[in-house]
Each structure stands twice: as structure tokens, then as C-alpha cells.
């Protein structure tokens, strides 16, 4: 039988480091309770950019400001933030599925709404990606 732990913790909106710290704590707590699989919601890491639908046109400085913050708070796969999750999965012997805003490259502003799966050995299983709309 597989034991699944579903995280219900709220995300740390636009704070990648805090999100990683909370995810690691959740992974450790889940493993301590005997979980085999730890699951986080869609775009949990970084937060869902629902604010985009209420902002003015793309050239609006406020819209560009918030999109820039979203880009900065998005992890790359692979990358140091994702490696911390891989290490936590491996160290605790659990599989992890986590939704995140993924930056295509460290120097890019192209984002994906991704579902990252990490095996219990810490390896990344192929990532499911869909484009994140940059604006309405």
C-alpha cells in the first residue's frame, strides 16, 4: 500500500526561498508519518499568479512590476532550489510531486506552470510543463 501525504500548507507568494524551506519541512514531516509520496498543489512553489487577470494592459508599469517579481521567484529545473528538493526527497526516501512556476532558463522570462516529480532516490522524473500566460 502507498501512503500519500497531501500538503495543505499555504504557499509563500513570490518567496522562493521560504517556499523551499517549507517544502523541505513538509517532506520531512510526511516521511516521519510514513508517507511514500508527498504532493503539493499547482504552482505551490511561487504561488499562482491570479493577480494578472486584474491588472491593466501589458505596458502598465504595475503589471510589469508584478510579472518581474514572479519571474524572480520562479525556479529553474535543474537548479539549486530544485536540487534542495531532490536532496530532501532522497534523504527522506519519499517521492515528491510539486507544482511550481518554472523559469525556462536563469536568464529568461519564459515561465511554465510545471508539475515536478522527484523519485525517492532524488532523481527528477520528466517534468510536465504548460505555458504560463504572461498577461490576459
HUSULCOR-V293405 format. One record per residue. N is the residue number from 1. RES is the residue in three letters. PHI is phi in radians with two decimals (999 if undefined). OMEGA is omega in whole degrees, -180 to 180 (NA if undefined). Layout:
n & res & phi & omega
N & RES & PHI & OMEGA
N & RES & PHI & OMEGA
//
This chain:
n & res & phi & omega
1 & UNK & 999 & 178
2 & UNK & -1.71 & 177
3 & UNK & -1.72 & -177
4 & UNK & -1.94 & 177
5 & UNK & -1.96 & 180
6 & UNK & -1.85 & -179
7 & UNK & -1.28 & 177
8 & UNK & -1.95 & 180
9 & UNK & -1.17 & 177
10 & UNK & -1.21 & 179
11 & UNK & -1.29 & 173
12 & UNK & -1.69 & -175
13 & UNK & -1.01 & 176
14 & UNK & 1.06 & 178
15 & UNK & -2.27 & -175
16 & UNK & -1.09 & -179
17 & UNK & -1.11 & 178
18 & UNK & -1.14 & 178
19 & UNK & -1.10 & 178
20 & UNK & -1.10 & -180
21 & UNK & -1.07 & 179
22 & UNK & -1.17 & 179
23 & UNK & -1.07 & 178
24 & UNK & -1.07 & 178
25 & UNK & -1.14 & 178
26 & UNK & -1.15 & 179
27 & UNK & -1.09 & 178
28 & UNK & -1.11 & 179
29 & UNK & -1.12 & 180
30 & UNK & -1.12 & 179
31 & UNK & -1.09 & 179
32 & UNK & -1.11 & 179
33 & UNK & -1.63 & 176
34 & UNK & 1.54 & -180
35 & UNK & -1.24 & 173
36 & UNK & -1.80 & -176
37 & UNK & -2.37 & 179
38 & UNK & -2.02 & -175
39 & UNK & -2.14 & 176
40 & UNK & -2.01 & -178
41 & UNK & -1.21 & 176
42 & UNK & -0.98 & -179
43 & UNK & 0.77 & 179
44 & UNK & -1.07 & 180
45 & UNK & -1.45 & -178
46 & UNK & 1.87 & 178
47 & UNK & 1.63 & -179
48 & UNK & -1.35 & -176
49 & UNK & -1.42 & -178
50 & UNK & -1.12 & -180
51 & UNK & -1.04 & -176
52 & UNK & -1.06 & -175
53 & UNK & -1.32 & -179
54 & UNK & -1.81 & -177
55 & UNK & -1.56 & 179
56 & UNK & -1.26 & -177
57 & UNK & -0.98 & -173
58 & UNK & -1.01 & -179
59 & UNK & -1.39 & 176
60 & UNK & -1.16 & -179
61 & UNK & -1.01 & 180
62 & UNK & -1.16 & 178
63 & UNK & -1.10 & -180
64 & UNK & -1.16 & 178
65 & UNK & -1.02 & -177
66 & UNK & -1.24 & 177
67 & UNK & -1.14 & 177
68 & UNK & -1.05 & 177
69 & UNK & -1.13 & 178
70 & UNK & -1.10 & 179
71 & UNK & -1.05 & -179
72 & UNK & -1.12 & -178
73 & UNK & -1.67 & -179
74 & UNK & -1.87 & -179
75 & UNK & -1.44 & 171
76 & UNK & -1.84 & 179
77 & UNK & -2.14 & -3
78 & UNK & -1.34 & 178
79 & UNK & 3.13 & -174
80 & UNK & -1.13 & 179
81 & UNK & -1.20 & 178
82 & UNK & -1.17 & 178
83 & UNK & -1.05 & 178
84 & UNK & -1.08 & 177
85 & UNK & -1.22 & 177
86 & UNK & -1.05 & 179
87 & UNK & -1.10 & 180
88 & UNK & -1.13 & 178
89 & UNK & -1.08 & 180
90 & UNK & -1.09 & -177
91 & UNK & -1.10 & -179
92 & UNK & -1.83 & 176
93 & UNK & 1.11 & 179
94 & UNK & -2.22 & 171
95 & UNK & -1.49 & -178
96 & UNK & -2.29 & 169
97 & UNK & -2.13 & -176
98 & UNK & -2.38 & 175
99 & UNK & -1.48 & -179
100 & UNK & -2.61 & 165
101 & UNK & -1.45 & -177
102 & UNK & -1.90 & 176
103 & UNK & -1.51 & -176
104 & UNK & -1.03 & 177
105 & UNK & -2.58 & 180
106 & UNK & -0.99 & -178
107 & UNK & -1.75 & -175
108 & UNK & -1.89 & 174
109 & UNK & -1.87 & 176
110 & UNK & -1.37 & -178
111 & UNK & -2.04 & 173
112 & UNK & -2.10 & 167
113 & UNK & -1.63 & -169
114 & UNK & -1.99 & 170
115 & UNK & -1.99 & -178
116 & UNK & -1.70 & 177
117 & UNK & -1.99 & -180
118 & UNK & -2.08 & 180
119 & UNK & -1.32 & -178
120 & UNK & -1.13 & 176
121 & UNK & -1.56 & 178
122 & UNK & 1.58 & -180
123 & UNK & -1.50 & 180
124 & UNK & -1.53 & 174
125 & UNK & -1.48 & -179
126 & UNK & -0.77 & -174
127 & UNK & -1.50 & 174
128 & UNK & -1.56 & -177
129 & UNK & -2.17 & 166
130 & UNK & -2.36 & -179
131 & UNK & -1.13 & 174
132 & UNK & -1.62 & 177
133 & UNK & -1.13 & -179
134 & UNK & -1.36 & 178
135 & UNK & -2.94 & -179
136 & UNK & -1.19 & NA
//
